[in-house]
Amino acid sequence: MKPNPLRPLVISMAIMLGLLLGTMAVRRLILEAQEMERQNVQRQEAAKQRMQEMEALRREQQEKSLQENARRLRENETRKAEAAAQLEKSNAARQADLASRRRISVKPAVQSLFSRAEHGDPEAQYLAGVLSRSGLGAMGTFNADGTPNALYPQTLYPVLGENLSRPKPSGLLFVDLPDLPPDEAAAHRWFLRAALQGHGAAQVELARECSFTGPHYDLTEALKWYLLSEAMYVDATGLIHSNRYMDDTGSMHTAKTPAGGHHYIPEGLVNAAEMAEAKKRAAAFKPKKETP
């Protein structure tokens, strides 16, 4: 068989084509690798840029936060300084107000009242009963610095021995306030001592004690004290009045029941049998002054 003269050429061309294709494949791989590297570098650069932007934003926010905290701190310090200045001003004004007030010492007056009561003064005994029953609150309510919230003249003024109706409460300062714990038993003893001497207001207090369930409950005795008392009366129209009045010195007195008036007795308390006995007891009662 005669050899093909073109075979070497074909083989050579095939080899060259193979080399060309291989070279192109290698080049393509190199280009793909370079593209991947380029994209990777871009991603890294983009990530780095994002991190830098985030760090810048974080620092900016941190700086703003520090500035805001500093601003709030300055505002708080300013408010504290203003509040302290206002408090100092208020305290100074309060001290000036207290210094300008008339000081009234209450404890010595209360001690004097109880001394007079012990020595037989019926009005002092009645007031001692009121203080024993209601404590300091019978005279008024007071702040810790001695300024009054409310004053109850019918007890306070007689205890102090002075009519304070003309000065305004804002001009008074009550100091040396006594501790007066309520004592119902002591109150009853004082009211009884005053009532036995004919003190009308004390007799009303005993009548009330005897009207309600308790250690002194006795409706007949209650009616007796109401019949004896001149402290309250009912006029011809049925209106209830008090005979108690205060003079210019702050002392309390009991006037006589006017013509046409009659003794005050609460509705529903009257019972025929009890009233008959009460009238007997009232008729037999003779006030007896205590010997000092």
Helices and strands as residue ranges (DSSP letters): H 7-100, E 102-105, H 106-118, H 122-134, G 135-138, E 140-142, E 148-151, H 153-160, G 169-171, E 172-175, H 184-196, H 200-211, H 219-228, E 232-234, E 240-242, E 244-246, E 252-254, E 262-263, H 272-284
